[in-house]
Amino acid sequence: MDTDQLADRIVAGDRRALARAITLVESSRADHRDQAVALIEALRAKTARQAVRIGLSGTPGVGKSTFIESFGMMLLGQGLRVAVLAVDPSSARSGGSILGDKTRMERLSREQGAFIRPSPSQSHLGGVARRTREAVALCEAAGFDVVLIETVGVGQSETVVAEMSDIFVLLLAPAGGDELQGVKRGIMEMADLILVNKADGDLKASAVRTQADYAGALRLLRKRPQDPEGFPKAICVSALQEDGLERAWDEMRALVDWRRDTGHFDARRAGQARYWFDQEVRQALLAQLETGAARARMDALAEAVADGRMTPTVAAQEMLDSLGGA
């Protein structure tokens, strides 16, 4: 199938074509990268659809998969189409990923209006697949109204997810020990909405206390220009009992609508485009060090540094000069 045919099928909402396109953009083969770039450009010319991009982060065990399934089913009930891009951490030793998110979202995965795609992080910083941003663009072109980008919270992932989403949601569990540990990690400065999950059963009282702690902490943070009055905020939800999900969605929509009206929405997306341009340039420069000739030169210089014949600074400069000459 050529690029134009694939683009037409994606715009028509063909989920199989969308899955094939995401596989293409995730490939590291040079010929696949050329095709992926051509596909993205073809889709830009064919459609200008915009979905609401929601980044979702939280530590393992906080109930992200359960929340996404319940939240996705609620959105489907409102007539919206939902795409879920779940990033699984890759093993540093074997490079493999379990990719089990689709299995855990059994109800949502059977729905015609939903699309779930687990992707390996491929050891990329922050556990977010480098090509997830392009996968988001493909899902928008395919006509999905909401794109959920889920990742495991590992410290750096919040920054990367925030740079590809319109709203960044932090999912927390009650009774997690130090209830304000998010303040120390600086996550709260990025979050637009904090959802305290598992607000049901024996944990409900603990969840209410946790929500109150975070709501108080949020009020102490410096106000951001992209937030209306009352944001960011913390609320309780129960993915298991499907309680509080509609309120969470109402809050997200209110925030997106306000940002659209005030120009912050477009400014944020423009800023994200600049960020990803910068990242593409940096990644391309790093890729130059992975060629055979560059690796051989690096090994020779490293040997000279180890033997004490050169200082690391001089060797590094020589390596950079050789790349510039190439």
C-alpha positions in Angstrom: 0.0 0.0 0.0 1.4 3.4 -0.9 1.5 6.4 1.4 -1.5 8.2 -0.1 -3.7 5.1 0.1 -2.7 4.5 3.7 -3.4 8.2 4.5 -6.9 8.0 2.9 -7.7 4.9 4.9 -6.6 6.5 8.1 -8.7 9.6 7.4 -11.6 7.3 6.8 -11.2 5.9 10.3 -9.8 2.4 9.3 -8.3 1.1 12.6 -6.2 -1.5 10.9 -4.6 1.1 8.7 -4.0 3.2 11.8 -2.2 0.3 13.5 -0.1 -0.3 10.5 0.8 3.4 10.4 1.9 3.5 14.0 4.1 0.4 13.4 5.6 2.4 10.6 6.4 5.5 12.6 7.8 3.4 15.5 10.3 1.6 13.2 13.9 2.7 13.3 14.7 1.4 9.7 15.8 4.3 7.5 13.4 3.4 4.6 10.5 3.2 7.1 11.4 6.6 8.6 11.2 8.1 5.1 7.8 6.6 4.5 6.6 7.7 8.0 7.6 11.3 7.3 5.9 11.2 4.0 2.7 9.8 5.6 2.6 12.5 8.3 3.0 15.2 5.7 0.3 13.6 3.5 -2.1 13.6 6.5 -1.3 17.2 7.3 -2.4 18.1 3.8 -5.6 16.0 4.1 -7.0 16.9 7.5 -6.6 19.4 10.3 -8.5 17.5 13.0 -7.6 18.2 16.6 -8.3 15.8 19.5 -8.1 16.6 23.2 -4.7 15.1 24.2 -4.7 14.0 27.8 -1.4 12.9 29.3 -1.8 10.5 32.3 0.9 9.5 34.7 1.1 7.7 38.0 3.2 5.2 39.8 2.6 1.4 39.2 -0.4 0.1 41.1 -2.2 3.4 41.3 -5.0 2.0 39.0 -4.1 3.7 35.6 -5.4 0.8 33.4 -8.7 0.5 35.5 -9.1 4.3 35.3 -8.5 4.5 31.6 -11.0 1.7 30.9 -13.7 3.2 33.1 -13.0 6.8 31.8 -12.9 5.5 28.2 -16.2 3.7 28.5 -17.8 6.9 30.0 -16.5 8.9 27.0 -17.8 6.3 24.5 -21.2 6.6 26.3 -21.1 10.3 25.4 -20.6 9.5 21.7 -16.9 10.3 21.6 -14.1 8.2 20.0 -11.2 7.3 22.2 -7.6 6.3 21.5 -5.3 5.0 24.2 -1.5 5.1 23.6 0.0 3.1 26.5 3.8 3.1 26.9 5.3 0.1 28.5 8.8 0.2 29.9 11.4 -1.8 28.0 13.8 -4.0 29.7 17.3 -2.5 30.0 18.7 -6.0 29.7 16.8 -7.7 27.0 15.0 -4.7 25.4 11.7 -6.5 25.6 8.3 -5.2 26.9 5.3 -7.1 28.1 2.8 -4.8 26.4 -0.1 -6.1 28.5 -2.2 -2.9 28.8 -4.7 -4.0 26.1 -5.2 -7.3 28.1 -6.1 -5.3 31.2 -8.6 -3.1 29.4 -10.8 -6.0 28.2 -14.1 -4.1 27.9 -12.6 -1.0 26.2 -10.6 -3.1 23.7 -13.8 -4.7 22.4 -15.5 -1.3 21.6 -15.7 -0.2 18.0 -15.1 3.5 19.0 -11.9 2.8 20.9 -8.4 2.1 19.8 -5.7 0.8 22.3 -2.1 0.7 21.3 0.7 -0.4 23.7 4.2 0.6 22.7 7.6 -0.2 24.1 9.5 2.7 25.5 12.7 1.4 23.8 14.8 2.7 26.7 13.9 6.3 25.8 14.3 8.8 28.7 11.1 9.1 30.7 9.5 5.9 29.5 7.7 7.6 26.6 8.3 6.1 23.2 10.1 8.7 21.0 7.5 8.3 18.3 4.5 8.6 20.6 4.0 12.2 19.5 3.6 11.1 15.8 1.3 8.3 16.9 -0.9 11.0 18.6 -1.0 12.9 15.3 -2.1 9.7 13.5 -4.9 9.2 16.0 -6.1 12.7 15.5 -6.1 12.3 11.7 -8.2 9.1 12.1 -10.9 11.1 13.8 -10.5 10.3 17.5 -11.9 12.9 19.8 -9.8 12.1 22.8 -6.3 10.7 22.9 -5.0 9.3 26.2 -1.3 9.0 26.6 -0.5 6.7 29.5 2.9 6.1 31.0 4.5 4.8 34.1 5.6 7.6 36.4 9.4 7.3 36.7 10.4 10.9 37.4 11.3 12.1 33.9 8.2 10.8 32.0 6.0 13.6 33.4 8.0 16.2 31.5 7.9 14.4 28.2 4.2 13.6 28.5 3.4 17.2 29.3 5.2 18.2 26.0 2.8 16.2 23.9 -0.5 16.7 25.7 -3.1 19.5 26.2 -3.9 18.4 29.7 -1.6 16.6 32.1 -3.3 14.5 34.7 -1.6 13.0 37.7 -3.2 9.9 39.1 -2.5 9.2 42.8 -3.5 6.5 45.3 -4.5 7.2 48.9 -2.5 6.1 51.9 0.8 6.2 49.9 2.9 7.2 52.9 4.2 10.7 52.3 1.1 12.3 51.0 2.9 15.3 49.6 5.8 13.5 47.9 4.7 15.1 44.6 5.8 18.5 45.9 9.3 17.2 46.3 9.4 15.8 42.8 8.0 18.9 41.2 5.3 17.0 39.5 2.6 19.2 40.9 4.0 22.2 39.0 3.2 20.4 35.7 -0.1 18.8 36.6 -3.4 20.4 35.4 -5.5 18.0 37.4 -4.7 15.6 40.2 -7.0 12.6 40.6 -6.9 10.7 43.8 -8.1 7.2 42.7 -9.5 4.3 44.7 -11.9 6.6 46.7 -14.1 3.7 47.6 -14.5 1.2 50.4 -12.1 1.3 53.3 -9.8 3.8 51.4 -12.5 6.4 50.9 -11.8 8.4 54.0 -8.0 8.2 53.3 -8.6 9.4 49.7 -10.6 12.4 50.9 -7.7 13.3 53.3 -5.2 12.9 50.5 -7.3 15.1 48.2 -7.5 17.8 50.8 -3.7 17.7 51.4 -3.0 18.1 47.7 -5.7 20.8 47.2 -4.0 22.8 50.0 -0.6 22.3 48.5 -1.8 23.4 45.1 -3.0 26.7 46.5 0.5 27.4 47.7 2.0 27.1 44.2 2.7 30.1 42.1 -0.2 30.8 39.7 0.5 29.8 36.1 -0.7 32.1 33.3 -2.3 29.2 31.4 -4.7 28.4 34.3 -8.1 29.9 35.0 -9.2 30.6 38.6 -9.3 27.3 40.7 -6.8 25.4 38.5 -4.9 23.2 39.0 -7.1 21.3 41.3 -7.4 17.9 43.0 -10.5 15.7 43.1 -11.4 12.2 44.2 -12.4 9.5 41.8 -13.2 5.8 41.9 -12.4 4.0 38.7 -13.8 0.7 40.2 -17.2 2.2 41.0 -17.0 4.7 38.1 -17.6 7.5 40.5 -16.3 11.1 39.8 -15.3 10.3 36.2 -17.9 12.6 34.6 -16.8 15.5 37.0 -13.2 14.9 36.0 -14.1 15.1 32.3 -16.2 18.2 32.9 -13.2 19.8 34.6 -10.9 18.8 31.7 -13.3 20.3 29.1 -13.7 23.5 31.1 -10.0 23.9 31.2 -9.5 23.2 27.4 -12.4 25.5 26.5 -10.9 28.4 28.6 -7.5 27.9 27.1 -8.9 27.9 23.6 -10.8 31.1 24.2 -7.7 32.9 25.7 -5.2 31.7 23.1 -3.2 29.5 25.6 -4.2 26.3 23.8 -2.6 27.3 20.5 0.4 28.9 22.2 1.0 25.6 24.1 0.8 23.5 20.9 3.2 26.0 19.2 5.6 25.7 22.1 5.4 21.9 22.0 6.2 22.0 18.2 9.4 24.0 19.0 10.3 21.5 21.8 10.0 18.5 19.4 11.9 20.2 16.7 14.7 20.7 19.2 14.5 17.0 20.2 14.6 15.8 16.6 17.8 17.8 16.0 19.4 16.5 19.1 18.5 12.9 18.4 19.8 13.2 14.8 23.1 14.5 16.1 23.4 11.6 18.6 22.6 9.2 15.8 25.7 10.3 14.0 27.8 8.8 16.8 26.2 5.4 16.1 27.7 4.9 12.6 30.5 2.4 12.1 33.1 5.0 11.4 32.1 7.2 14.3 32.1 4.2 16.7 35.6 3.2 15.5 36.9 6.7 16.0 35.3 6.9 19.5 36.9 3.6 20.5 40.3 4.8 19.4 40.1 8.1 21.2 38.7 6.3 24.3 41.7 4.1 24.3 44.0 7.1 24.1 42.2 8.7 27.0 42.4 5.5 29.1 46.2 5.2 28.4 46.7 8.9 29.5 47.9 10.0 26.0 45.1 12.5 25.7 42.8 14.3 28.1 39.0 13.7 27.8 38.5 17.4 26.8 41.0 17.2 23.9 39.7 13.8 22.8 36.1 15.0 22.8 37.0 18.1 20.8 38.9 16.0 18.2 35.8 13.7 17.9 33.5 16.7 17.4 35.9 18.1 14.8 35.9 14.8 12.9 32.1 14.8 12.9 32.1 18.4 11.6 34.5 17.4 8.8 32.2 14.5 7.8 
